[in-house]
């Protein structure tokens, strides 16, 4: 019965959403349709409230109805009830009250993945690999991280007691009591001059991101070896438009248009220009992008490309050309709603998915390259809209081998790093640390072949091919001998596979170990030593190709 109630509410509210979808009808016709459907919806609710045989569950029903309505627009338009406002605040400010630790779900329990550097969790003594047993008086030994997070967060200054089971120690049950704090997650985990290249890893666009980038650039100015700058936006899902504009102001002349937004209204257009004198107006620069680069990240990267201020290196970006704004709702709720589309300086919209024109089954299709339009950069290079940003230099990222995937997924590298850290109080810096033969042999010995599971694709393929040959009547004695020989050559050997893929495994194993001592910044610095994108960017910046990309018409 209650399921029917939810369906009724969803259907009625969905009708209202359909009426609200932009169409070729006049605004008056649309307003009338919305009013008509809302009246119908309101009448249904009253009838259910007064006459339905059982009592209704309004909060759950309306939550489902709201979710159904929002599912008809884009995924970035979201409703935040009062209890979820902290999540939105964290997205825009990077600040929240808690203990400062990343959590890991495994074996139907929650573990500390890593404490944040300088956080109350780290200062209290919590370490990666700790299995959470209790938070205050609540048994959390078998709870998922989503529920444990709610217990660990709270008002700054309030005490919390955490009990854990620590592996590889004699006294394994440990209890820590400390105060929660207002945590400010940095948006620039690493900023460092590496062999003359000023590298900035920018992970989000929040209100304090411009200040963090500015501080990084100030430190670069003091280094006489600085030759060029690389901004790493890989995996950066975006954030505040204003923050992207402020960061662009460090590299472009004051008053330069870097993005404009347009909403539904005739007077909704807004132009954003750089706000102050740039710190580095001329230094060669590259921006690293990939499929996780979206929204405000694409505003920054798009402006750099359109204005020929630097080169984009990596793979095609996500393609999110939509702008959101928050609106207050009754009872302290908030609606984050898409209010505009943004356009890069050349005038292009890089939105990849057309949510306004869905397929008959409700799915959304990517705009095909054949339907995109050509635009020109400041120096006359041809670029295209739709489908994200195409890099000026494409990098083929490393493909994750199945063996490596299972080592990471099943926490073999994580557990080894935990054990390694329990035995080694210090290690060399991220620039110097290396996985030695001794360390790698010890890691291999830590893997239990009976418990280690990975897809044995070749063995399965030979088996299937043998079965097909038998079914089709081709399984002669000669064919059987050939299959036997083939199977002998293609049978997996774990020890051999671990040696074959050592270079790829070392990246993950080494970064996991480094993280125990030098946190996220150290992990990034360690991985940069073999990073294809970083190497490709530096090669371009320090060769004639840099100018040939930005000014192709000059001899």
MOSUL-V901736 format. One record per helix or strand of 2 or more residues. SS is the DSSP state (H for helix, E for strand). FROM is the first residue (numbers start at 1). TO is the last residue. If there is no record, write none. Layout:
ss | from | to
SS | FROM | TO
SS | FROM | TO
//
This chain:
ss | from | to
H | 2 | 20
H | 27 | 51
H | 58 | 70
E | 78 | 80
H | 82 | 93
E | 95 | 98
E | 101 | 106
E | 109 | 115
H | 120 | 124
E | 131 | 135
E | 138 | 139
H | 145 | 152
E | 159 | 165
E | 173 | 179
E | 181 | 184
E | 190 | 194
E | 197 | 201
H | 209 | 221
E | 228 | 232
H | 241 | 248
E | 257 | 262
E | 270 | 273
E | 285 | 289
H | 296 | 306
E | 311 | 314
E | 322 | 328
H | 330 | 332
E | 334 | 344
H | 369 | 371
E | 374 | 376
E | 382 | 384
E | 393 | 394
H | 402 | 409
H | 412 | 423
H | 437 | 446
H | 457 | 471
H | 477 | 490
H | 494 | 500
H | 502 | 528
H | 532 | 541
H | 545 | 550
//
